[in-house]
Amino acid sequence: MTVIATDVEENADGAPMTTVEALNQAFEAYERIWRGPDRDPELSRLRYADYLRTDHWRETRERALMRAGHQCKRCEATDRRLDVHHLSYERLGRELESDLTVLCSICHAIEHGEPISDRDWMIATEAEHFAAFEARRRRR
């Protein structure tokens, strides 16, 4: 049996969409439907710091940590505080999985260009941690 594809979707560059791109697009569309098109009006009135204290954020954060296996996505650390970092704030209050990543406190500080303590810098440059961090940085 021969199947002929007549409707090939294109990505933003106009090239045929890969299977992974199509699945990601479909999953994000599903999440938009499941979560609803608009942010909860109560959440939209909150300052960011207050939003991070809501039950909604706590649940969203916990789901992100579970998806990441409670491990930093940059250096793979599991032995320090893990932060859920927003890659995009455009859907704040109705974040998609792709809007969030999990980073350890050191990688999170580095991501924001914040100074880190000498002790944290030593941890970040330990051979195992540094090698994982550098490998991931090169893949970006």
Number of C-alpha atoms within 10 A of each C-alpha: 3 4 5 6 6 6 6 10 13 13 13 8 7 8 10 13 16 13 9 9 14 15 12 13 14 12 14 15 13 12 16 15 10 9 15 11 11 11 14 14 9 9 17 13 10 13 9 13 8 11 18 14 10 14 10 14 18 13 11 18 19 13 15 22 20 11 13 16 13 21 21 25 19 19 22 19 21 14 10 12 13 20 22 21 17 16 12 12 12 10 13 17 23 21 20 18 16 12 17 19 20 25 28 24 18 23 23 19 14 15 11 9 9 11 11 15 10 9 8 14 14 13 14 20 13 12 11 13 16 16 14 17 19 13 12 14 11 7 6 5
